[in-house]
Amino acid sequence: MIPTLCFLWDPGAAHPAPIRLTGGPGRCAGRVEVLWEQQWGTVCDDRWDLPDAAVACRQLGCGEALSAPGSAPFGPGAGPIWLDDVDCNGTEAELSACRRRPWGEHNCAHGEDAGVVCSGRGSAAEGHWDHPSGSREEKRRGGLRARSTIPVPVKLANGSSRCAGRVEVFYSRRWGTVCDDGWDMSDAEVVCRQLGCGSALSAPPAASFGRGPDPIWLDDVACKGTEAALSECRAKPWGTHNCGHREDAGVVCAGHAEPAPLRLMGGSDPCSGRVEVFYGQQWGTVCDDGWDLMEANVVCRQLGCGKALVASRGASFGQGSGPIWLDDVDCRGTEDALSQCKAPRWGSHNCGHREDAGVVCTGGI
């Protein structure tokens, strides 16, 4: 008789369960352990794969996941086995937000403890892009600085839907709020875009959706309105503010998805390079299966780069990292955005990054 698998969806957002990697050569490789009920325990390797490892690496600020080894490669742990059948989609901010069995329910032994090897490059969630307070660059910009190009997760809390609420950002392994100083529609537009919630309808200040928890992570946010993620906007350094939670910023979005943003990386100019698409609050690549001038023309049109000259295959602009979001893309060539073309569901592919697709456009000529 096959047992029924009961998955639990744990929002886990307000208080992410801490994790650590032990038994490895450094803090970014080792056996995955999670702190629950004041006790460290392990994770079973049933269903354990790269999307799960990617979430662990993100939560720890350890860059990209390189591998997700099972069978206790870093030695068997001790104590409880807290998690089993973990099933992340790869975009979660913390492991405890993934689908899984209830805490402590498993059919494993420590010989099945899951491991992770991360790239070790710090992510924006660890603040590795912070410049020293008072640097000449910050003073030149009036205390503001350009932020990370690696998206930091955001969410909208305490609203009527996931597309309305108090703005919260996940940084340094904790959710915190955004101060409403300077908060306007340009900032709200970026939040809505990052969440796939369409255009911004309003940018309510003054804790319109209730006062959030400490910390207050961002203040004096100054987006142009075209950024793909809030963490790409200029702002004071993380945690620097002169606010109270009565000034927590909010957002109300239209609630319908807009075209997924694109960028071209690794090329000689903004109109050539590896195609990357922004989805699930994360940049990822496109597989070259079926990739031709039809798809390339749509990319060039969406980016305002004229017509397509080349639809390159085989990672001709270098291999990307992170998720491969699209595969078997099939455009008619008349679409306004790549995300409007026919393709399997997001993240479904049979590719490696050596198959990353690229384009060369005329550049608007």
RODOKE-766363 format. One record per residue (C-alpha): residue number from 1; residue in one letter; x, y, z. Coordinates in steps of 0.1 Angstrom, whole numbers, always signed. Layout:
N
  resi  resn      x      y      z
   NUM     a      X      Y      Z
...
END
This chain:
365
  resi  resn      x      y      z
     1     m     +0     +0     +0
     2     i    +14    +34    -10
     3     p    +12    +58    +19
     4     t     -6    +91    +14
     5     l    +18   +121    +14
     6     c     +5   +150    +34
     7     f    +22   +183    +23
     8     l    +21   +213    +45
     9     w    +23   +248    +32
    10     d    +39   +269    +59
    11     p    +39   +306    +51
    12     g    +70   +308    +74
    13     a    +74   +344    +65
    14     a    +72   +362    +98
    15     h    +97   +340   +116
    16     p   +118   +320    +92
    17     a   +134   +289   +108
    18     p   +172   +294   +110
    19     i   +194   +270    +90
    20     r   +231   +262    +89
    21     l   +255   +240    +70
    22     t   +277   +218    +91
    23     g   +305   +192    +85
    24     g   +317   +210    +53
    25     p   +348   +229    +44
    26     g   +332   +263    +51
    27     r   +299   +279    +61
    28     c   +286   +276    +25
    29     a   +288   +238    +21
    30     g   +277   +211    +44
    31     r   +249   +191    +59
    32     v   +217   +211    +61
    33     e   +204   +216    +96
    34     v   +174   +236   +107
    35     l   +165   +251   +141
    36     w   +130   +241   +153
    37     e   +117   +241   +189
    38     q   +151   +253   +202
    39     q   +169   +223   +187
    40     w   +190   +217   +156
    41     g   +180   +188   +134
    42     t   +186   +176    +99
    43     v   +167   +174    +66
    44     c   +160   +140    +48
    45     d   +172   +137    +12
    46     d   +138   +124     -1
    47     r   +130   +147    -31
    48     w   +160   +169    -22
    49     d   +172   +186    -54
    50     l   +187   +219    -67
    51     p   +156   +241    -62
    52     d   +157   +231    -25
    53     a   +194   +237    -23
    54     a   +190   +271    -41
    55     v   +166   +282    -13
    56     a   +191   +271    +14
    57     c   +219   +290     -3
    58     r   +198   +321     -7
    59     q   +187   +321    +30
    60     l   +223   +318    +41
    61     g   +236   +345    +17
    62     c   +259   +319     +0
    63     g   +252   +326    -36
    64     e   +240   +300    -61
    65     a   +235   +263    -54
    66     l   +261   +241    -71
    67     s   +249   +207    -59
    68     a   +223   +191    -37
    69     p   +240   +159    -25
    70     g   +221   +133     -6
    71     s   +230   +102    +16
    72     a   +248   +121    +43
    73     p   +278   +133    +22
    74     f   +290   +155    +50
    75     g   +284   +128    +76
    76     p   +253   +118    +95
    77     g   +238   +143   +118
    78     a   +223   +137   +153
    79     g   +191   +146   +170
    80     p   +158   +150   +152
    81     i   +152   +148   +115
    82     w   +130   +179   +112
    83     l   +121   +180    +75
    84     d   +113   +154    +48
    85     d    +99   +155    +12
    86     v   +109   +192     +9
    87     d    +95   +205    -24
    88     c   +107   +241    -31
    89     n   +100   +259    -64
    90     g   +134   +276    -60
    91     t   +121   +311    -55
    92     e   +113   +310    -17
    93     a   +133   +333     +6
    94     e   +137   +306    +33
    95     l   +135   +268    +35
    96     s   +107   +267    +60
    97     a    +85   +284    +34
    98     c    +87   +254    +10
    99     r    +61   +226     +7
   100     r    +70   +196    +29
   101     r    +58   +172    +55
   102     p    +49   +185    +89
   103     w    +78   +192   +113
   104     g    +94   +160   +125
   105     e    +73   +137   +103
   106     h    +96   +115    +82
   107     n   +105    +79    +71
   108     c   +143    +85    +71
   109     a   +175    +78    +90
   110     h   +205   +101    +94
   111     g   +222    +81    +65
   112     e   +198   +101    +43
   113     d   +208   +136    +56
   114     a   +207   +162    +28
   115     g   +236   +184    +20
   116     v   +243   +216     +0
   117     v   +272   +231    -18
   118     c   +268   +268    -26
   119     s   +290   +290    -48
   120     g   +299   +310    -17
   121     r   +294   +344    -34
   122     g   +275   +366    -10
   123     s   +240   +376    -21
   124     a   +223   +409    -16
   125     a   +204   +394    +13
   126     e   +237   +394    +32
   127     g   +244   +430    +24
   128     h   +277   +424     +5
   129     w   +269   +454    -17
   130     d   +268   +479    +12
   131     h   +293   +507    +10
   132     p   +308   +522    +42
   133     s   +285   +548    +56
   134     g   +295   +583    +47
   135     s   +316   +572    +16
   136     r   +323   +598    -11
   137     e   +298   +580    -34
   138     e   +270   +582     -8
   139     k   +277   +619     +0
   140     r   +277   +627    -37
   141     r   +242   +612    -40
   142     g   +229   +629     -8
   143     g   +232   +597    +13
   144     l   +217   +575    -13
   145     r   +235   +547    -31
   146     a   +228   +523    -59
   147     r   +217   +489    -45
   148     s   +223   +453    -55
   149     t   +216   +439    -90
   150     i   +207   +405    -73
   151     p   +170   +409    -63
   152     v   +161   +408    -26
   153     p   +127   +392    -20
   154     v    +97   +414    -12
   155     k    +62   +406     -1
   156     l    +30   +426     +7
   157     a    +16   +418    +41
   158     n    -17   +423    +59
   159     g    -36   +433    +27
   160     s    -67   +418    +10
   161     s    -45   +398    -14
   162     r     -9   +391    -22
   163     c    -10   +422    -45
   164     a    -18   +447    -18
   165     g     -4   +454    +17
   166     r    +25   +466    +37
   167     v    +58   +463    +19
   168     e    +83   +440    +35
   169     v   +118   +430    +23
   170     f   +139   +399    +32
   171     y   +174   +410    +41
   172     s   +200   +395    +64
   173     r   +177   +365    +70
   174     r   +149   +386    +84
   175     w   +117   +403    +70
   176     g   +115   +440    +77
   177     t    +96   +471    +65
   178     v   +102   +501    +43
   179     c    +98   +537    +56
   180     d    +74   +560    +37
   181     d    +99   +589    +34
   182     g    +99   +597     -3
   183     w    +77   +567    -11
   184     d    +57   +573    -43
   185     m    +42   +557    -73
   186     s    +76   +550    -89
   187     d    +86   +529    -59
   188     a    +52   +512    -58
   189     e    +55   +504    -96
   190     v    +87   +485    -90
   191     v    +72   +465    -61
   192     c    +42   +455    -82
   193     r    +65   +445   -111
   194     q    +87   +424    -89
   195     l    +57   +405    -75
   196     g    +41   +400   -109
   197     c    +11   +420    -97
   198     g     +6   +444   -127
   199     s     +8   +481   -124
   200     a     +6   +502    -92
   201     l    -27   +517    -82
   202     s    -15   +535    -51
   203     a    +14   +539    -27
   204     p     -3   +545     +6
   205     p    +20   +558    +35
   206     a    +16   +559    +72
   207     a    +11   +522    +80
   208     s    -21   +520    +60
   209     f    -19   +482    +63
   210     g     -9   +482   +100
   211     r    +25   +486   +117
   212     g    +50   +459   +108
   213     p    +77   +442   +129
   214     d   +113   +453   +134
   215     p   +136   +460   +117
   216     i   +129   +489    +93
   217     w   +153   +479    +65
   218     l   +148   +507    +39
   219     d   +143   +545    +40
   220     d   +144   +572    +13
   221     v   +139   +547    -15
   222     a   +142   +565    -48
   223     c   +133   +543    -78
   224     k   +131   +555   -113
   225     g   +102   +532   -118
   226     t   +118   +510   -145
   227     e   +138   +487   -122
   228     a   +129   +450   -120
   229     a   +133   +448    -83
   230     l   +132   +471    -53
   231     s   +167   +462    -43
   232     e   +179   +478    -76
   233     c   +167   +512    -65
   234     r   +187   +539    -47
   235     a   +182   +541     -9
   236     k   +199   +547    +23
   237     p   +222   +519    +35
   238     w   +203   +488    +49
   239     g   +188   +495    +83
   240     t   +197   +533    +83
   241     h   +165   +553    +88
   242     n   +148   +580   +110
   243     c   +114   +564   +111
   244     g    +90   +545   +133
   245     h    +66   +518   +122
   246     r    +38   +543   +120
   247     e    +55   +553    +87
   248     d    +56   +518    +71
   249     a    +50   +520    +34
   250     g    +23   +502    +15
   251     v    +13   +493    -21
   252     v    -19   +484    -39
   253     c    -13   +468    -73
   254     a    -38   +461   -101
   255     g    -33   +424    -95
   256     h    -29   +412   -131
   257     a     +5   +401   -145
   258     e    +25   +423   -168
   259     p    +52   +411   -193
   260     a    +81   +396   -175
   261     p   +112   +419   -177
   262     l   +141   +409   -199
   263     r   +178   +419   -200
   264     l   +208   +409   -222
   265     m   +240   +399   -204
   266     g   +276   +392   -215
   267     g   +273   +411   -248
   268     s   +293   +441   -261
   269     d   +263   +465   -258
   270     p   +228   +466   -243
   271     c   +213   +451   -274
   272     s   +233   +419   -276
   273     g   +239   +391   -251
   274     r   +225   +361   -232
   275     v   +187   +364   -227
   276     e   +177   +366   -191
   277     v   +141   +369   -178
   278     f   +129   +381   -144
   279     y   +104   +358   -128
   280     g    +96   +347    -92
   281     q   +118   +376    -80
   282     q   +149   +361    -96
   283     w   +167   +365   -129
   284     g   +171   +333   -150
   285     t   +180   +322   -185
   286     v   +162   +308   -215
   287     c   +171   +274   -231
   288     d   +180   +273   -268
   289     d   +157   +244   -277
   290     g   +137   +257   -307
   291     w   +153   +291   -304
   292     d   +153   +310   -337
   293     l   +149   +345   -352
   294     m   +112   +345   -344
   295     e   +119   +345   -306
   296     a   +149   +368   -310
   297     n   +128   +394   -328
   298     v   +103   +394   -299
   299     v   +132   +399   -274
   300     c   +147   +428   -295
   301     r   +112   +444   -298
   302     q   +105   +442   -261
   303     l   +139   +458   -253
   304     g   +135   +486   -279
   305     c   +166   +472   -297
   306     g   +153   +471   -332
   307     k   +152   +438   -352
   308     a   +171   +406   -345
   309     l   +202   +399   -365
   310     v   +212   +367   -347
   311     a   +195   +341   -325
   312     s   +225   +326   -309
   313     r   +226   +292   -292
   314     g   +250   +271   -271
   315     a   +257   +298   -245
   316     s   +276   +319   -270
   317     f   +276   +348   -246
   318     g   +287   +327   -217
   319     q   +268   +304   -193
   320     g   +243   +320   -170
   321     s   +235   +310   -134
   322     g   +205   +304   -113
   323     p   +172   +290   -127
   324     i   +165   +282   -164
   325     w   +131   +298   -166
   326     l   +120   +291   -202
   327     d   +124   +262   -226
   328     d   +109   +254   -260
   329     v    +98   +290   -265
   330     d    +76   +292   -296
   331     c    +68   +328   -307
   332     r    +49   +339   -338
   333     g    +72   +369   -340
   334     t    +45   +394   -335
   335     e    +43   +393   -297
   336     d    +52   +424   -277
   337     a    +70   +404   -249
   338     l    +87   +370   -247
   339     s    +65   +360   -218
   340     q    +35   +362   -242
   341     c    +49   +334   -264
   342     k    +39   +298   -261
   343     a    +62   +278   -238
   344     p    +60   +251   -210
   345     r    +54   +263   -175
   346     w    +80   +285   -158
   347     g   +111   +265   -147
   348     s   +102   +233   -167
   349     h   +131   +223   -189
   350     n   +156   +196   -199
   351     c   +186   +219   -203
   352     g   +218   +230   -188
   353     h   +233   +265   -189
   354     r   +256   +254   -218
   355     e   +223   +258   -238
   356     d   +216   +294   -228
   357     a   +200   +314   -256
   358     g   +212   +347   -268
   359     v   +204   +374   -293
   360     v   +221   +402   -313
   361     c   +198   +431   -323
   362     t   +203   +459   -347
   363     g   +202   +483   -317
   364     g   +173   +504   -328
   365     i   +188   +513   -362
END
